[in-house]
Amino acid sequence: MAAAVSASKSGARVGIVDESPSLGGQIWRGENSAASHSSDASSWLNQVKTAGVTALYGKRVFHQPEPGILLAEGPDDVCELGYRTLVLATGARERFLPFPGWTLPNVTGAGGLQALVKSGLPIRGKRVVVAGSGPLLLAVADYLRKHGAEIPLICEQAPWGRLVRFGLALLGQPGKIAQSLRIKKDIAGVPFVAGSWPLVAHGKNVLEAVTISRGGKPELIQCDYLACGFHLVPNVELPVLIGCQTRSGYVQVDDLQQTTVKGIFCAGEPTGIGGVDLALIEGQIAGLAVTGQASEAKVLFRKREKLRRFAHVLDEAFCLRSELRSPPTSDTLVCRCEDVPYSHLREHTCWLSAKLHTRCGMRPCQGRICGPATQFLFKWNPDSVRPPVFPVRVENLAVIPASQQSIPAVTGGLQ
Ligand SMILES: Cc1cc2nc3c(=O)[nH]c(=O)nc-3n(C[C@H](O)[C@H](O)[C@H](O)COP(=O)(O)OP(=O)(O)OC[C@H]3O[C@@H](n4cnc5c(N)ncnc54)[C@H](O)[C@@H]3O)c2cc1C
């Protein structure tokens, strides 16, 4: 949204394509009534509406058959989108780590449960343990409580020491301090424990309780939902497919947000997990730069630097502790699409070998869930990305030239 608004100021013809059915990205999508919008959200949504931008929603980009052409699939069709310059802003997703019982119904992602509630899931009166890592846990607990849920506990895996250092680092970011104080006030009374994580989710057919590790000791908590996510991982699959290089898992960009591929820019979480403010500034810089307004873009560099320091602090504060490698037992599923247990994976030495022998990562999520999990559990690096980056309907594969179809991806798409 920020990139499109800034680019449109040059008079360029600008289009947004988003797989979501409405504007707003991860935070603001689905906020349909003006009353539910924060002032930031309203301001950006209005700017996009008045900028003369062509918007295509509900279309998921799955391939670039040749430079300048993208293929996107919608509910009923596939479209070919031509572009001269491109800004990729594909966001991030939650990181999930396996532990016994994590595939039980009512064990969800933290942001995942929030999204379900936004889509109408009734949560009033339900007991929800929120666990994992990262600032998202507090935002989710706050949101769920405001919608009537009871939160018996928030478990953050990072130890207190790192959280205190994180708090001190916020001192240079007045906006972030204000945001943290607001959330702290809103979730006052909700027990929060650091250095704590889920060990086992219990239940016969559906979640009934969770055992957490607290101060090194197991503790059983009865609950209806476990909302669990371990910070975020960037969605770099599409940039990588297009040929953009990554460094430490993030898309590499220059000062103007241009990737290693000329004419392809990238903004937001794929270049570093830094939150909405950084995503908006990077989007503005990319939108200005991509339309030749580099001097206007440079004015925003200082602000971006400050927010990037915050991203670095986030990475340090919420990095995963090694004890999180211990909860999975031999029969804990790691790849939940193909039902591949931990014991089958630990025999392998790399992601490719595991994939070829067990079909780990070969079904609908295409490794988006088990890939980051195995990266943490076994220190495997994901291999290359192949088209289509998402499973697509078989009739839509016909538009991919045969020379670019790959057997594993096509198999994934067929299922
Ligand atoms: C599940 C979840 C919940 C979150 N909840 C909060 C919250 O409550 N509060 C908060 O402050 N932060 C939250 N965050 C963090 C927040 O999302 C980011 O800080 C912020 O949205 C970053 O903006 P972005 O533009 O980089 O990505 P996003 O806002 O995620 O936007 C990326 C967009 O790209 C689209 N997209 C991705 N791939 C494709 C494709 N191939 N084709 C077409 N469209 C595509 C997506 O549909 C999405 O609309 C959450 C993150 C996640 C993952």
The ligand as an SDF file (V2000), in Angstrom:
LIG
                    3D

 53 58  0  0  0  0  0  0  0  0999 V2000
   -0.3470  -14.1200   11.3840 C   0  0  0  0  0  0  0  0  0  0  0  0
    0.2130  -12.7300   11.7010 C   0  0  0  0  0  0  0  0  0  0  0  0
   -0.5050  -11.8540   12.5160 C   0  0  0  0  0  0  0  0  0  0  0  0
    0.0040  -10.5820   12.8070 C   0  0  0  0  0  0  0  0  0  0  0  0
   -0.7120   -9.7510   13.6510 N   0  0  0  0  0  0  0  0  0  0  0  0
   -0.1930   -8.5550   13.9790 C   0  0  0  0  0  0  0  0  0  0  0  0
   -0.8910   -7.6730   14.8770 C   0  0  0  0  0  0  0  0  0  0  0  0
   -1.9640   -7.9990   15.3720 O   0  0  0  0  0  0  0  0  0  0  0  0
   -0.3320   -6.4690   15.1770 N   0  0  0  0  0  0  0  0  0  0  0  0
    0.8660   -6.0820   14.6370 C   0  0  0  0  0  0  0  0  0  0  0  0
    1.3600   -4.9940   14.9150 O   0  0  0  0  0  0  0  0  0  0  0  0
    1.5520   -6.8940   13.7740 N   0  0  0  0  0  0  0  0  0  0  0  0
    1.0560   -8.1130   13.4480 C   0  0  0  0  0  0  0  0  0  0  0  0
    1.7640   -8.9310   12.6060 N   0  0  0  0  0  0  0  0  0  0  0  0
    3.0240   -8.4440   12.0080 C   0  0  0  0  0  0  0  0  0  0  0  0
    2.6040   -7.6120   10.7780 C   0  0  0  0  0  0  0  0  0  0  0  0
    1.9220   -8.4510    9.9080 O   0  0  0  0  0  0  0  0  0  0  0  0
    3.7300   -7.0080   10.0130 C   0  0  0  0  0  0  0  0  0  0  0  0
    4.5670   -6.2700   10.8430 O   0  0  0  0  0  0  0  0  0  0  0  0
    3.2310   -6.0870    8.8890 C   0  0  0  0  0  0  0  0  0  0  0  0
    1.9910   -6.4940    8.3930 O   0  0  0  0  0  0  0  0  0  0  0  0
    4.2450   -6.0930    7.8010 C   0  0  0  0  0  0  0  0  0  0  0  0
    3.7470   -5.5700    6.6140 O   0  0  0  0  0  0  0  0  0  0  0  0
    4.1570   -6.2180    5.2230 P   0  0  0  0  0  0  0  0  0  0  0  0
    3.6160   -5.3160    4.1770 O   0  0  0  0  0  0  0  0  0  0  0  0
    5.5950   -6.5530    5.1960 O   0  0  0  0  0  0  0  0  0  0  0  0
    3.3980   -7.6210    5.1700 O   0  0  0  0  0  0  0  0  0  0  0  0
    1.8640   -7.9780    5.1880 P   0  0  0  0  0  0  0  0  0  0  0  0
    1.0460   -6.9920    5.9110 O   0  0  0  0  0  0  0  0  0  0  0  0
    1.8090   -9.4020    5.6430 O   0  0  0  0  0  0  0  0  0  0  0  0
    1.4420   -7.9240    3.6550 O   0  0  0  0  0  0  0  0  0  0  0  0
    1.8640   -8.8790    2.7210 C   0  0  0  0  0  0  0  0  0  0  0  0
    0.7570   -9.0520    1.6940 C   0  0  0  0  0  0  0  0  0  0  0  0
    1.2680   -9.7980    0.5980 O   0  0  0  0  0  0  0  0  0  0  0  0
    0.2560  -10.6660    0.1540 C   0  0  0  0  0  0  0  0  0  0  0  0
    0.9380  -11.7640   -0.5630 N   0  0  0  0  0  0  0  0  0  0  0  0
    1.9570  -12.5360   -0.1050 C   0  0  0  0  0  0  0  0  0  0  0  0
    2.3560  -13.3910   -1.0640 N   0  0  0  0  0  0  0  0  0  0  0  0
    1.5710  -13.1570   -2.1390 C   0  0  0  0  0  0  0  0  0  0  0  0
    1.5010  -13.7220   -3.4420 C   0  0  0  0  0  0  0  0  0  0  0  0
    2.3140  -14.6940   -3.8530 N   0  0  0  0  0  0  0  0  0  0  0  0
    0.5540  -13.2410   -4.3020 N   0  0  0  0  0  0  0  0  0  0  0  0
   -0.2860  -12.2320   -3.9360 C   0  0  0  0  0  0  0  0  0  0  0  0
   -0.2540  -11.6570   -2.7060 N   0  0  0  0  0  0  0  0  0  0  0  0
    0.6690  -12.1160   -1.8290 C   0  0  0  0  0  0  0  0  0  0  0  0
   -0.4910  -11.0820    1.4080 C   0  0  0  0  0  0  0  0  0  0  0  0
   -1.8170  -11.4750    1.1120 O   0  0  0  0  0  0  0  0  0  0  0  0
   -0.4440   -9.8020    2.2470 C   0  0  0  0  0  0  0  0  0  0  0  0
   -1.6090   -9.0230    2.0810 O   0  0  0  0  0  0  0  0  0  0  0  0
    1.2670  -10.2020   12.2820 C   0  0  0  0  0  0  0  0  0  0  0  0
    1.9750  -11.0870   11.4480 C   0  0  0  0  0  0  0  0  0  0  0  0
    1.4610  -12.3410   11.1560 C   0  0  0  0  0  0  0  0  0  0  0  0
    2.2490  -13.2730   10.2600 C   0  0  0  0  0  0  0  0  0  0  0  0
  1  2  1  0
  2  3  1  0
  2 52  2  0
  3  4  2  0
  4  5  1  0
  4 50  1  0
  5  6  2  0
  6  7  1  0
  6 13  1  0
  7  8  2  0
  7  9  1  0
  9 10  1  0
 10 11  2  0
 10 12  1  0
 12 13  2  0
 13 14  1  0
 14 15  1  0
 14 50  1  0
 15 16  1  0
 16 17  1  0
 16 18  1  0
 18 19  1  0
 18 20  1  0
 20 21  1  0
 20 22  1  0
 22 23  1  0
 23 24  1  0
 24 25  2  0
 24 26  1  0
 24 27  1  0
 27 28  1  0
 28 29  2  0
 28 30  1  0
 28 31  1  0
 31 32  1  0
 32 33  1  0
 33 34  1  0
 33 48  1  0
 34 35  1  0
 35 36  1  0
 35 46  1  0
 36 37  1  0
 36 45  1  0
 37 38  2  0
 38 39  1  0
 39 40  1  0
 39 45  2  0
 40 41  1  0
 40 42  2  0
 42 43  1  0
 43 44  2  0
 44 45  1  0
 46 47  1  0
 46 48  1  0
 48 49  1  0
 50 51  2  0
 51 52  1  0
 52 53  1  0
M  END
$$$$
